[in-house]
Amino acid sequence: MPSYKKIINELIKRNFSISVAESCSGGQLSSTITKVSGVSKIFNMGIITYSNQAKINLLKVPISKIIKHGAVSKEVALSMVLNLAKLSKSKICISTTGISGPSGGSKNKPVGLVYIGIKFNKQVFVVKKIFIGDRKKIQNDTVNCALQTIKELI
């Protein structure tokens, strides 16, 4: 059984609701979670806020944070996950924002830079990663990292 199935089955067993707000993973995290039978008991919502406008409109990320820090930043990942938690009321919330490539990177924010926001109970934090590889690998690594982090928390 793939490790993601074990993690999702554990969430189902514990009745831990989960919601995700994705940017760089483009729906892949939601897709991975919903591959598991019975997940409808706990999966509340998955939204893809790929554009800045979607982050602002749907997740109420302040435009000032995007202007000051950029969409790919700890601050935006944190704002995404906190506002997702308000919107969804889920026990576990995850946000992803990053640069999947192959273009779009810079010296300060290279391709592969990803921020994963996590809210579990009262714990809120952001994981910063720099994944190496092509677009598909970066997105896969983002999903795996998010789920692995959830596994470690529960």
N, C-alpha and C positions, 0 to 999 in steps of 0.2 A: 504494500500500500504506500503510495507517495506520501511524503512527510506532511504535505499541506492537508491531506485528508485526515490524518491523525489530529492535526491542530484544530481543524474545523469540527471534527467529531467531538473533540474535548470541549469546544465552545458550546456545541449542541447539548452535550451531556450536562454541562454546568448551567445551561440556559443563559449564557452571556450574549446579549444582543450586540450586534456589530454594524457599523456604518462606515463608509469610506468616501472620501472626496479625492479624486485623482486628477492630476495634471499630466505629468510625464509618463505615467504608466497607462494612460489612455483607456482605462476600463479593464485592463488585464487583471488587476487585483480583484475587482468585482467578479469578473468572469471565473477566476480561479476559485474564489470562495463559493460561487453558485454552482460549481461542478459537483459539489457534494450533496448527495441525496439527504433530504431532511433539513437542509439549511434554511428553508423558508420559515422555520420556527424562530430563528435568531437574526437573520439578515434583514436589517431594516431598510437601508438605502445605500445606493452607490451613485454618486454623481460625478460626471466628468466636467471639471471646470478648467478646460484647456487654455482658454483665452483669459487675458487680464480682466476683460469685461465680465466674463462669467464668474470669476473669483469675486469681483466687486458686487455684481448684481445678486448672485445666488448665495454666496458665503459671507457677504458683507465685509470682505477684506477692505480696510481703508485704502483708498487710492494713494494716500500719503505714504503708506508702507511700501507700496509697489514702486512709487517714484523714488523714495529714499534708499530702499534696500534691493529693489528688483524683485521680480516674480519668483526667481529662484533664490530664496533666502530663508534663513531660520525664522525670521520674523513673519514672513508670509505663510510658511508651513504651520507655524504656531497659530496664527490668526485663522487659517483654514480649519484646523482641527478643533479649535475652541468654538468657532461658530457652527461647525458641523455638529458638535455635541449639543449645542443649544437647540439646533434645528431637529435633530434626530432623537435626542434623549437616550441614545444607546449607551450601554455600559462600556463598550470599546469603540473608539473612533480612531481612524487613521487618515492622514492626508499625505499626498505625495506631490512634490514639485521638483523639477530638475531639468537637466539638459540631456536628452537622449541621443542627440546627434543625427546624422554625422556632422552637421554644421551647427552654428549657434553658440559655440563656446568662445571664451576669451582667456586671456592670461589669468585673470582673477577668478573666472568661473568657467573652468574647462568642461568639455564634453564629458559626461559621466558624473558630474556633480549632482547629487540628489539629496534632498532633505525629506525626511519622513517624520511627520508629526504623529504623536501617539497620545491618546487620553484614555486612561484606564482607571476607573474609580476617581480618586482625587489626584492621581499621578498624571502629570502632563510634561512631556519633554519632546525634543526634536533630535533625531539621529542624523548626523551628516556623514555622507559616504561619497567616495569617488570611485565609481565602477569603471573598469577598463573593458573595452570591447565595442562591438557594433551596436546599433540601435536596439535590435532584438535582445541582445545579451544584457544591455543596460536595463531595459524594461523588465526582463526576467529576474535580474539580480535585485531590482527594486522590490518586486513582489515577494521574492524569497526572503529578503531582509525584513520586510514589514511583517510577514507571517512568523518568521523566526523570533522577532522581537516580542510578538504577542505570545508565542509559546513560552518564552522565558518569563514573561510577566505572570502568566496564569499558573 
